[in-house]
Amino acid sequence: MKNIFLIGDSIRFGTGKPDSLGYGIYVKEKLADRANVYYPDENCRFAQHTLRFLHKWAADAPKEEIDIVHWNNGLWDAVRLFGDEPLTPLEVYGDMLRRVYKRIRFLFPNAKVIFALSTSVIEEWAKPEFIRYNHEIEMYNRKAMEVMAELGVEVNDLYTLSKTFDNSFHSDWVHFGEEGSLRLADAVIRACFPEEG
């Protein structure tokens, strides 16, 4: 059985509400007979937060035996709080991704790393004090793709997939309900098991 470690924001973790569990739980359920799936029992938020806490989150995982780390940061980095600029400036975001990758390689030395692009949002449902714009998410995704190309890391394009979802797949303007999360889980599983097509 493969050992998989998932790192990600609330799209992976969920919101704590029954109608928005996040894709992580569905990946674990769907792979119950094929993989051991590990993930932090919290939202991994922005890249600097992940860098700070990754050692703690990895403590209960068999680090040397992890085959795949499927990782995402970006939605928190691109968020604008109370009319301010994005939380993490774009160039800082690129540097943080490099540092998180270095930490992943240190903690999980035998793992293949897959980076997932941040998903889209429904802008018109957002509140002005806590907003994200899809054109900025796309900028952060492009920066992530540049960094991952530089590092030789595979990219899982959850953004393009999420853009095909209608509003009924969402539990709110950022997060997904069961159907959306199940479809994202399937995309994560396909990335982890490409041999199955």
Phi and psi restraints in degrees (value plus and minus 20) as a CYANA .aco file:
   2 LYS   PHI     -95.4   -55.4
   2 LYS   PSI     134.6   174.6
   3 ASN   PHI    -133.7   -93.7
   3 ASN   PSI     101.0   141.0
   4 ILE   PHI    -141.8  -101.8
   4 ILE   PSI     115.6   155.6
   5 PHE   PHI    -137.4   -97.4
   5 PHE   PSI     102.8   142.8
   6 LEU   PHI    -122.9   -82.9
   6 LEU   PSI     107.5   147.5
   7 ILE   PHI    -139.7   -99.7
   7 ILE   PSI     109.3   149.3
   8 GLY   PHI    -197.7  -157.7
   8 GLY   PSI     149.7   189.7
   9 ASP   PHI     -98.7   -58.7
   9 ASP   PSI    -178.1  -138.1
  10 SER   PHI     -91.7   -51.7
  10 SER   PSI     -30.5     9.5
  11 ILE   PHI     -87.3   -47.3
  11 ILE   PSI     -54.0   -14.0
  12 ARG   PHI    -103.2   -63.2
  12 ARG   PSI     -62.0   -22.0
  13 PHE   PHI    -105.8   -65.8
  13 PHE   PSI     -51.7   -11.7
  14 GLY   PHI      73.9   113.9
  14 GLY   PSI     159.0   199.0
  15 THR   PHI    -123.1   -83.1
  15 THR   PSI     -23.8    16.2
  16 GLY   PHI      69.9   109.9
  16 GLY   PSI     -24.4    15.6
  17 LYS   PHI    -118.8   -78.8
  17 LYS   PSI     125.6   165.6
  18 PRO   PHI     -79.0   -39.0
  18 PRO   PSI     -46.2    -6.2
  19 ASP   PHI    -109.1   -69.1
  19 ASP   PSI     -13.9    26.1
  20 SER   PHI    -170.1  -130.1
  20 SER   PSI      55.8    95.8
  21 LEU   PHI    -104.9   -64.9
  21 LEU   PSI     -36.7     3.3
  22 GLY   PHI      65.1   105.1
  22 GLY   PSI     140.4   180.4
  23 TYR   PHI     -95.7   -55.7
  23 TYR   PSI     -40.9    -0.9
  24 GLY   PHI     -77.9   -37.9
  24 GLY   PSI     -65.1   -25.1
  25 ILE   PHI     -84.8   -44.8
  25 ILE   PSI     -54.0   -14.0
  26 TYR   PHI     -95.0   -55.0
  26 TYR   PSI     -55.8   -15.8
  27 VAL   PHI     -79.2   -39.2
  27 VAL   PSI     -66.2   -26.2
  28 LYS   PHI     -82.1   -42.1
  28 LYS   PSI     -65.0   -25.0
  29 GLU   PHI     -84.4   -44.4
  29 GLU   PSI     -65.7   -25.7
  30 LYS   PHI     -88.3   -48.3
  30 LYS   PSI     -47.1    -7.1
  31 LEU   PHI    -121.5   -81.5
  31 LEU   PSI      -3.8    36.2
  32 ALA   PHI     -74.4   -34.4
  32 ALA   PSI     -54.0   -14.0
  33 ASP   PHI    -119.9   -79.9
  33 ASP   PSI     -16.5    23.5
  34 ARG   PHI    -145.8  -105.8
  34 ARG   PSI     -37.7     2.3
  35 ALA   PHI    -176.0  -136.0
  35 ALA   PSI     130.1   170.1
  36 ASN   PHI    -111.6   -71.6
  36 ASN   PSI     100.1   140.1
  37 VAL   PHI    -131.4   -91.4
  37 VAL   PSI     103.2   143.2
  38 TYR   PHI    -135.6   -95.6
  38 TYR   PSI     128.9   168.9
  39 TYR   PHI    -184.2  -144.2
  39 TYR   PSI     136.4   176.4
  40 PRO   PHI     -83.9   -43.9
  40 PRO   PSI     124.5   164.5
  41 ASP   PHI    -107.7   -67.7
  41 ASP   PSI      26.1    66.1
  42 GLU   PHI    -185.4  -145.4
  42 GLU   PSI     148.0   188.0
  43 ASN   PHI     -95.1   -55.1
  43 ASN   PSI     105.9   145.9
  44 CYS   PHI    -101.7   -61.7
  44 CYS   PSI     -26.9    13.1
  45 ARG   PHI      32.3    72.3
  45 ARG   PSI    -151.2  -111.2
  46 PHE   PHI    -109.4   -69.4
  46 PHE   PSI     147.3   187.3
  47 ALA   PHI     -80.1   -40.1
  47 ALA   PSI     -60.6   -20.6
  48 GLN   PHI     -86.3   -46.3
  48 GLN   PSI     -55.2   -15.2
  49 HIS   PHI     -83.4   -43.4
  49 HIS   PSI     -63.5   -23.5
  50 THR   PHI     -81.6   -41.6
  50 THR   PSI     -64.3   -24.3
  51 LEU   PHI     -78.4   -38.4
  51 LEU   PSI     -61.6   -21.6
  52 ARG   PHI     -87.9   -47.9
  52 ARG   PSI     -57.1   -17.1
  53 PHE   PHI    -130.8   -90.8
  53 PHE   PSI     -19.2    20.8
  54 LEU   PHI     -80.3   -40.3
  54 LEU   PSI     -58.7   -18.7
  55 HIS   PHI     -77.4   -37.4
  55 HIS   PSI     -63.3   -23.3
  56 LYS   PHI     -84.1   -44.1
  56 LYS   PSI     -66.6   -26.6
  57 TRP   PHI     -85.1   -45.1
  57 TRP   PSI     -51.1   -11.1
  58 ALA   PHI    -100.0   -60.0
  58 ALA   PSI     -29.4    10.6
  59 ALA   PHI     -78.7   -38.7
  59 ALA   PSI     -56.1   -16.1
  60 ASP   PHI    -113.3   -73.3
  60 ASP   PSI     -19.2    20.8
  61 ALA   PHI    -116.6   -76.6
  61 ALA   PSI     129.7   169.7
  62 PRO   PHI     -96.0   -56.0
  62 PRO   PSI      62.0   102.0
  63 LYS   PHI     -73.2   -33.2
  63 LYS   PSI     -64.6   -24.6
  64 GLU   PHI     -90.6   -50.6
  64 GLU   PSI     -37.8     2.2
  65 GLU   PHI    -121.5   -81.5
  65 GLU   PSI     -21.2    18.8
  66 ILE   PHI     -89.5   -49.5
  66 ILE   PSI     105.7   145.7
  67 ASP   PHI    -108.5   -68.5
  67 ASP   PSI     -55.6   -15.6
  68 ILE   PHI    -159.3  -119.3
  68 ILE   PSI     113.1   153.1
  69 VAL   PHI    -131.7   -91.7
  69 VAL   PSI      95.1   135.1
  70 HIS   PHI    -122.3   -82.3
  70 HIS   PSI      98.0   138.0
  71 TRP   PHI    -150.9  -110.9
  71 TRP   PSI     122.5   162.5
  72 ASN   PHI    -165.1  -125.1
  72 ASN   PSI     119.6   159.6
  73 ASN   PHI    -163.5  -123.5
  73 ASN   PSI     128.3   168.3
  74 GLY   PHI     139.9   179.9
  74 GLY   PSI     -66.5   -26.5
  75 LEU   PHI     -81.6   -41.6
  75 LEU   PSI     -60.0   -20.0
  76 TRP   PHI     -91.7   -51.7
  76 TRP   PSI     -54.8   -14.8
  77 ASP   PHI     -84.7   -44.7
  77 ASP   PSI     -54.1   -14.1
  78 ALA   PHI    -108.8   -68.8
  78 ALA   PSI     -24.9    15.1
  79 VAL   PHI     -90.8   -50.8
  79 VAL   PSI     123.6   163.6
  80 ARG   PHI    -127.9   -87.9
  80 ARG   PSI      98.2   138.2
  81 LEU   PHI    -122.4   -82.4
  81 LEU   PSI     103.5   143.5
  82 PHE   PHI      34.3    74.3
  82 PHE   PSI      21.4    61.4
  83 GLY   PHI      59.4    99.4
  83 GLY   PSI     -13.9    26.1
  84 ASP   PHI    -101.5   -61.5
  84 ASP   PSI     158.6   198.6
  85 GLU   PHI     -91.2   -51.2
  85 GLU   PSI     147.6   187.6
  86 PRO   PHI     -71.6   -31.6
  86 PRO   PSI     124.3   164.3
  87 LEU   PHI     -73.7   -33.7
  87 LEU   PSI     -65.1   -25.1
  88 THR   PHI    -133.6   -93.6
  88 THR   PSI      96.5   136.5
  89 PRO   PHI     -74.7   -34.7
  89 PRO   PSI     127.2   167.2
  90 LEU   PHI     -75.3   -35.3
  90 LEU   PSI     -65.8   -25.8
  91 GLU   PHI     -88.2   -48.2
  91 GLU   PSI     -55.5   -15.5
  92 VAL   PHI     -84.4   -44.4
  92 VAL   PSI     -59.3   -19.3
  93 TYR   PHI     -76.4   -36.4
  93 TYR   PSI     -67.3   -27.3
  94 GLY   PHI     -78.6   -38.6
  94 GLY   PSI     -64.1   -24.1
  95 ASP   PHI     -84.1   -44.1
  95 ASP   PSI     -60.6   -20.6
  96 MET   PHI     -83.7   -43.7
  96 MET   PSI     -60.4   -20.4
  97 LEU   PHI     -80.9   -40.9
  97 LEU   PSI     -61.4   -21.4
  98 ARG   PHI     -81.3   -41.3
  98 ARG   PSI     -61.0   -21.0
  99 ARG   PHI     -90.1   -50.1
  99 ARG   PSI     -59.5   -19.5
 100 VAL   PHI     -84.0   -44.0
 100 VAL   PSI     -63.1   -23.1
 101 TYR   PHI     -78.1   -38.1
 101 TYR   PSI     -64.9   -24.9
 102 LYS   PHI     -79.2   -39.2
 102 LYS   PSI     -60.1   -20.1
 103 ARG   PHI     -88.1   -48.1
 103 ARG   PSI     -60.2   -20.2
 104 ILE   PHI     -80.0   -40.0
 104 ILE   PSI     -64.8   -24.8
 105 ARG   PHI     -82.4   -42.4
 105 ARG   PSI     -56.2   -16.2
 106 PHE   PHI     -88.0   -48.0
 106 PHE   PSI     -65.3   -25.3
 107 LEU   PHI     -98.3   -58.3
 107 LEU   PSI     -54.3   -14.3
 108 PHE   PHI    -144.2  -104.2
 108 PHE   PSI      52.0    92.0
 109 PRO   PHI     -85.5   -45.5
 109 PRO   PSI     -40.7    -0.7
 110 ASN   PHI    -125.0   -85.0
 110 ASN   PSI     -13.4    26.6
 111 ALA   PHI    -109.9   -69.9
 111 ALA   PSI     125.0   165.0
 112 LYS   PHI     -98.4   -58.4
 112 LYS   PSI     117.2   157.2
 113 VAL   PHI    -127.5   -87.5
 113 VAL   PSI     111.9   151.9
 114 ILE   PHI    -143.4  -103.4
 114 ILE   PSI     108.1   148.1
 115 PHE   PHI    -123.8   -83.8
 115 PHE   PSI     111.6   151.6
 116 ALA   PHI    -120.8   -80.8
 116 ALA   PSI     110.8   150.8
 117 LEU   PHI     -89.7   -49.7
 117 LEU   PSI     129.1   169.1
 118 SER   PHI     -87.1   -47.1
 118 SER   PSI     126.3   166.3
 119 THR   PHI    -103.0   -63.0
 119 THR   PSI     143.7   183.7
 120 SER   PHI    -100.2   -60.2
 120 SER   PSI     146.8   186.8
 121 VAL   PHI    -147.9  -107.9
 121 VAL   PSI     145.7   185.7
 122 ILE   PHI    -119.1   -79.1
 122 ILE   PSI      73.4   113.4
 123 GLU   PHI     -77.7   -37.7
 123 GLU   PSI     -58.8   -18.8
 124 GLU   PHI     -90.2   -50.2
 124 GLU   PSI     -32.1     7.9
 125 TRP   PHI    -112.5   -72.5
 125 TRP   PSI     -26.0    14.0
 126 ALA   PHI     -96.9   -56.9
 126 ALA   PSI     138.5   178.5
 127 LYS   PHI    -116.5   -76.5
 127 LYS   PSI     122.3   162.3
 128 PRO   PHI     -82.8   -42.8
 128 PRO   PSI     -43.5    -3.5
 129 GLU   PHI    -102.2   -62.2
 129 GLU   PSI     -24.8    15.2
 130 PHE   PHI    -171.7  -131.7
 130 PHE   PSI      65.9   105.9
 131 ILE   PHI    -150.4  -110.4
 131 ILE   PSI     130.3   170.3
 132 ARG   PHI    -150.7  -110.7
 132 ARG   PSI     127.9   167.9
 133 TYR   PHI    -135.9   -95.9
 133 TYR   PSI     115.5   155.5
 134 ASN   PHI     -80.4   -40.4
 134 ASN   PSI     -55.6   -15.6
 135 HIS   PHI     -85.7   -45.7
 135 HIS   PSI     -49.8    -9.8
 136 GLU   PHI     -99.2   -59.2
 136 GLU   PSI     -57.3   -17.3
 137 ILE   PHI     -77.6   -37.6
 137 ILE   PSI     -60.9   -20.9
 138 GLU   PHI     -83.0   -43.0
 138 GLU   PSI     -59.0   -19.0
 139 MET   PHI     -81.2   -41.2
 139 MET   PSI     -64.2   -24.2
 140 TYR   PHI     -87.8   -47.8
 140 TYR   PSI     -56.5   -16.5
 141 ASN   PHI     -85.4   -45.4
 141 ASN   PSI     -59.8   -19.8
 142 ARG   PHI     -83.4   -43.4
 142 ARG   PSI     -62.2   -22.2
 143 LYS   PHI     -81.2   -41.2
 143 LYS   PSI     -63.2   -23.2
 144 ALA   PHI     -80.7   -40.7
 144 ALA   PSI     -62.0   -22.0
 145 MET   PHI     -84.1   -44.1
 145 MET   PSI     -58.4   -18.4
 146 GLU   PHI     -80.1   -40.1
 146 GLU   PSI     -67.6   -27.6
 147 VAL   PHI     -85.0   -45.0
 147 VAL   PSI     -63.3   -23.3
 148 MET   PHI     -87.3   -47.3
 148 MET   PSI     -54.7   -14.7
 149 ALA   PHI     -83.5   -43.5
 149 ALA   PSI     -62.0   -22.0
 150 GLU   PHI     -80.9   -40.9
 150 GLU   PSI     -57.7   -17.7
 151 LEU   PHI    -110.3   -70.3
 151 LEU   PSI     -27.8    12.2
 152 GLY   PHI      53.7    93.7
 152 GLY   PSI      13.5    53.5
 153 VAL   PHI    -122.7   -82.7
 153 VAL   PSI     113.9   153.9
 154 GLU   PHI     -87.1   -47.1
 154 GLU   PSI     125.2   165.2
 155 VAL   PHI    -135.3   -95.3
 155 VAL   PSI     112.7   152.7
 156 ASN   PHI    -124.0   -84.0
 156 ASN   PSI      93.0   133.0
 157 ASP   PHI    -104.4   -64.4
 157 ASP   PSI      59.0    99.0
 158 LEU   PHI     -94.9   -54.9
 158 LEU   PSI     -39.9     0.1
 159 TYR   PHI     -83.9   -43.9
 159 TYR   PSI     -72.8   -32.8
 160 THR   PHI     -80.4   -40.4
 160 THR   PSI     -60.7   -20.7
 161 LEU   PHI     -80.1   -40.1
 161 LEU   PSI     -67.8   -27.8
 162 SER   PHI     -83.8   -43.8
 162 SER   PSI     -48.5    -8.5
 163 LYS   PHI     -88.3   -48.3
 163 LYS   PSI     -36.9     3.1
 164 THR   PHI    -105.0   -65.0
 164 THR   PSI     -29.9    10.1
 165 PHE   PHI     -99.5   -59.5
 165 PHE   PSI     119.0   159.0
 166 ASP   PHI    -105.5   -65.5
 166 ASP   PSI     155.3   195.3
 167 ASN   PHI     -81.6   -41.6
 167 ASN   PSI     -43.8    -3.8
 168 SER   PHI     -87.5   -47.5
 168 SER   PSI     -36.3     3.7
 169 PHE   PHI    -100.5   -60.5
 169 PHE   PSI     -30.1     9.9
 170 HIS   PHI    -116.7   -76.7
 170 HIS   PSI     127.0   167.0
 171 SER   PHI    -115.2   -75.2
 171 SER   PSI     -40.4    -0.4
 172 ASP   PHI    -179.6  -139.6
 172 ASP   PSI    -184.6  -144.6
 173 TRP   PHI     -91.2   -51.2
 173 TRP   PSI     -39.0     1.0
 174 VAL   PHI    -132.4   -92.4
 174 VAL   PSI     -62.3   -22.3
 175 HIS   PHI    -115.2   -75.2
 175 HIS   PSI     147.0   187.0
 176 PHE   PHI    -135.9   -95.9
 176 PHE   PSI     127.3   167.3
 177 GLY   PHI    -100.4   -60.4
 177 GLY   PSI    -186.8  -146.8
 178 GLU   PHI     -79.2   -39.2
 178 GLU   PSI     -68.6   -28.6
 179 GLU   PHI     -83.2   -43.2
 179 GLU   PSI     -65.1   -25.1
 180 GLY   PHI     -82.7   -42.7
 180 GLY   PSI     -64.0   -24.0
 181 SER   PHI     -86.7   -46.7
 181 SER   PSI     -55.8   -15.8
 182 LEU   PHI     -84.6   -44.6
 182 LEU   PSI     -60.6   -20.6
 183 ARG   PHI     -89.0   -49.0
 183 ARG   PSI     -57.2   -17.2
 184 LEU   PHI     -86.0   -46.0
 184 LEU   PSI     -60.4   -20.4
 185 ALA   PHI     -78.9   -38.9
 185 ALA   PSI     -62.5   -22.5
 186 ASP   PHI     -81.5   -41.5
 186 ASP   PSI     -57.9   -17.9
 187 ALA   PHI     -87.0   -47.0
 187 ALA   PSI     -58.4   -18.4
 188 VAL   PHI     -84.6   -44.6
 188 VAL   PSI     -63.2   -23.2
 189 ILE   PHI     -83.7   -43.7
 189 ILE   PSI     -61.7   -21.7
 190 ARG   PHI     -81.2   -41.2
 190 ARG   PSI     -58.2   -18.2
 191 ALA   PHI     -86.5   -46.5
 191 ALA   PSI     -55.8   -15.8
 192 CYS   PHI    -100.1   -60.1
 192 CYS   PSI     -45.1    -5.1
 193 PHE   PHI    -145.9  -105.9
 193 PHE   PSI      40.9    80.9
 194 PRO   PHI     -82.8   -42.8
 194 PRO   PSI     -43.6    -3.6
 195 GLU   PHI     -85.8   -45.8
 195 GLU   PSI     -37.5     2.5
 196 GLU   PHI    -111.3   -71.3
 196 GLU   PSI     -22.2    17.8
